[in-house]
């Protein structure tokens, strides 16, 4: 059995995934990533528009919150259309993922008691970012996503049932993201070997 055929340990796989490369995006297709990103923004904006009446902004500043939420929906849809039509680079795609994360955390905070309605969108963000960006760029994003998704525990109050529900969701989101990251990294490695 050659060294290429031998099974590798988990540690070796992780070290290979996180190894420094001169071009971390080598083997990745920016046009496909951009189109996927544009589609993700459109889905995100559409789902958010549907959720707004079901989990509306609440609190003392509800009118201002509606303006912010409406701006997020319009901006998301406009970004999706822009990304589908115009070229953007990987740095812009990553900045878009971070912007979407901030927007989602904002929507959750504005929704108050309806915050959990927006939670499933974190999965969309996590898997997209893992599919497009290399592990060294995805790992900090997933850490920040975990923190953002956990913020409702601070402003809505801690209960063991809510914490357990969130913990299971986070583990599933991170597991799906890790699987996506590994599969895409393998595909990129195969593409690099062919070039």
N, C-alpha and C positions, 0 to 999 in steps of 0.2 A: 504494500500500500504506500503510495507516494505521500509526501508531506501535504500536498494540496488536497488529497482525499481523506486524510486523517480528521476525525472529529476534533473540533477545537473546544477548549473550555469556555465557560461563560466569561471569565476574566479576559481571555484573549479576544473574544468577540467584542467586549466593551472597549478594550484598549484600541482595537482596530477602528471601531466606530468613532471614537473620540480623538484619534490621532490627528496631529496638525498636518494640514496640507497647504501647499502654496495657493491653490485655487479650490476652496471647499465646495464650490458648486460645479466643478468639472464633472461632466457626465450628466448634468441636469439640463433640461430644456426650458429656457426662460419663457418662451412663448406659450408652452403648455401650462407652465406654472402661472403665468399671467392670466390666461383664459380661465383656469381653475379658480384663481383668486377673484376674478370678475364675477364668475358664477356664484362664488361663496358670498361676496358682498350683496348680490341680488337676493340670494336666499335669506341671508341675515336680515336685510332691510324689509323683505316681504314678511317674514315670520314675526319680526318686531312690530310691523304695522298691524298684523293680525292680533298680536298679544296686547297691544296698548289698550284697546277698549276692554279686554278681559282682565287685565292686571294694570289698571290705570295709575298714573302718578297720584300720590296722595300727600296729605300734610298741609301745613300752613301756607306753603308757597306752591300750591297745585297748578296755578296758571303758568307760572314761570317754568315749572317742571314739565308741563305739557309742551311748552315752546322748545325746551331742551330736547325732549323725547322726539318731537316732530322733526327737529333739525337733524337728529341722529338718523331717523328713517330716510329723510330726503337725501342727506349726505351719503348714506350707505348705498342707496339706489344709484345716485349720480356717480359714485366711485366705481360701482360695478359696471355701469355703462362705459365709463372712461377706460377702465382696465380692459374691457373687451375690445375696444376700438383702437387704443393707443399703446405703444410699447412702454413698458416700465421694467426696471431692473430688479434684481433680487433684494437690494437694500430697501427699495420702495415697498416691495412685497412684505418684507419683514416689518417695516415701520407700519404698514397697514394692519398687520396682525396685532401689533401692540396697541394701535389706535382702536381697533375693534374691541380689544380686551378692556380698555379704559371705558369705552362706550357701554359695554355690557355691564360692567360693575356699576356704572352710573345709573343705567336703567333699573338694575336690581335695587339700588338704594332709593330711587324715586318711587318705585312701586310699593314700597313698604311691605304690607302683609302679603302682597301678591308677588313678592320677589322670586319665589321658587318657580314661577311660571317661566322665567327667563333662563333658569339654570341649565336646561338642556342645550342651549346654544354654546355653552362652553365646550361641549364635545365637538361640535363643528369646528370651532377655532383650533382646538388641540390637534385634531387629526389633520386638518389642512396644513397647519404649521409644520407638523412632523413629516408630512408628505413632501413639502417643498424645500425645507431648509435642512442643512446638515446638523448632526447631533450637537455640536458645540454651540450652535445658535438656538437650537430648539430647547435644550435643557433649561437655560435661564427663563425662557418664555413659559415653559410648563410650570416652573417654580412660581413665577408671578401669577400665572393662571390659578394655581392652587390657592394662593393667598387671596386673590380677588374673589374666587368662588366661596371662600370661607368667611368673608367679611360680614355677611348677614348674621353670623353667630354673635358678632359684636353688637350690632345695632338693633337686632330683633330679640336678643336674649338667648342664652344658652340652655338647651334642653338635651338630655342624653339621646332622645329619639331623633332630634334634628341633627345632632352631631354624628350619630351613627349612620343616618341616611346620607349625609354629605360625605362622610368618610368612604362609604361603599361606592358612591358615585365617583369620587376622586380616584379611587383605586381602579375602577373600570375605565375611566377616561385616560388615566396614565398608562394602563396596560394596553389599551387600543392604540394610543399614540406610540408607545414603545414598539408594538408589533408593526405599525405602519413605518416607523423610522427604520427598523431592521430590514424589512422587505425592500423599501425604496433604496436604502444604502446598498443592499446586495445588487439590485438592478443597476445602480450607478456604477458599482465596481465592475460588473460585467461589461457595461458600456465602455468604461475606461480601458479595460483590457483589450477590447476590440479596436480601439482607436490607436 
